[in-house]
Amino acid sequence: MIRFQRVTKHLGGKLVLDKVSFEIEKGETFIIVGVSGAGKSVTLKHMVRLLTPEEGRVMVGDDVVSEARGADLERIRSRFGVLFQSAALLQWLKVGDNVGLPLHQRTDLSPDEIDRRVREVLEMVRLEDVFEKYPADLSGGMQKRVGLARAIIMNPEIILYDEPTSGLDPVTSRTIDHLIDRLRRELGVTSVVVTHDLHSALAIGTRIAMLDGGKIVEIASPREFVKSRNPVVQSFLESQYITRKGAWEAA
């Protein structure tokens, strides 16, 4: 569904992506991990052409998103929903207005129809009672869930998650993990998750790709990822106290 073909990108004179190639299959949860500055978010931004590769191609289905412009680019982008690291909520708008913003901007639905759809997606993320609240009234985890409700309001085929558990406590992080997995199962979406949280990656990923030095050094299922003999992968696992024993063994 999403293909990177020898994608190369420099930023600030630094080689961030070095002939990176991989393919994400429809309906999977593909996790991209790596240390800070490894190029995880840069990779994500190429999928919706917020960045353009210097070499190589990025494809979404049969579309070459890295070359698309104008109406074609907007059509491709409409296939995506995005949960930003900060949730990116507009603080002066109530939750219902934040979530419904894409419908107001991109559809001809009536206000009543928009309100009904907003309440439906808030129920999906277990936030039925916050429609009239402002983002500042919510915890960090609740704001992430509101951001996710906005990401799915247009029924996207693909959801991109940029550090969805960043800044959250472990209990709230696992709540977000369960929600990502439930949405994949119930909506059939393809999920791409950028994270440094290996516990999250192992819990929800169908495959995990690790970036290091601008290259993909490993792509594997959670079960095989923890068994990798690659020293970079092993160091990353050990830094988060991950051993080969864990729930992912049954994956």
C-alpha positions, 0 to 999 in steps of 0.5 A, a space after each residue: 500500500 505504501 512503498 519507499 523506493 530508495 528514498 534519500 533526504 538531507 536536512 541541514 546538510 545531514 544525510 537523514 535517509 540513505 536510499 531507504 526502501 520498504 513496503 507497508 501492507 494494507 491493514 497492518 500496523 507498521 512501526 518505525 523505531 530508532 533513537 532521536 534524530 534517526 529520521 522517523 518523523 522525516 519518513 512519516 512526512 514523506 508519506 504525505 509529501 510534507 517533505 519531498 525526496 531528493 532521490 527515489 520515490 514514495 508511492 501510495 497504492 498506484 500513486 507516486 505521492 512524491 511527484 504529485 501536485 495540486 488536486 492529485 496531491 490533495 486527493 492522496 492526502 485525503 486518504 490519510 488521517 494524522 495524529 500529531 505528537 502534540 495532538 495539535 488541538 486549537 485551544 480556543 475551540 471546544 472539543 466538538 469544534 476541534 474534531 469537526 473541523 475537517 468536516 466543516 472545511 472539506 464537506 457540505 454536511 449540515 451542522 447537525 450532521 457534523 455534530 452527530 458524526 463528531 459524537 460518534 467518533 468521540 464515543 469510539 475513543 471513549 470520550 463521549 462527555 467532553 464535547 463541550 469542553 476546551 482542550 485545556 480542561 483535558 489531561 494529556 492522554 485525553 487530548 491525544 484521544 481527541 486528536 485521534 478522533 479528529 484523525 478518523 473523522 473523515 474515514 481515512 484508509 491510513 492513519 499516521 501516528 507521530 509519537 502517540 505515547 510521548 509524554 504520557 504515563 505508562 498506564 495512559 500509554 497502554 490505553 493509547 496502544 489499545 485504542 490504536 489496535 482496536 481502531 485497526 481491527 474495527 475500521 480496517 485501517 492501515 496504521 503507521 506508527 513512529 515511536 521510541 517506545 519499544 513496549 508500545 511497538 512490541 504490543 501493537 505492531 505487526 512489523 517493526 522497522 528500525 532506522 539507524 544512520 539513515 538506513 533501515 537496519 531491521 524489519 521484522 515481526 515483534 517476535 523476530 525483532 527481539 531475537 535480532 542479532 543486529 547489535 544496533 537492535 540489541 542495544 536499543 532493546 537493552 536500553 529499554 530493558 527488553 528481553 526475549 521473554 514477553 507477551 510478544 513471544 506469542 505474537 
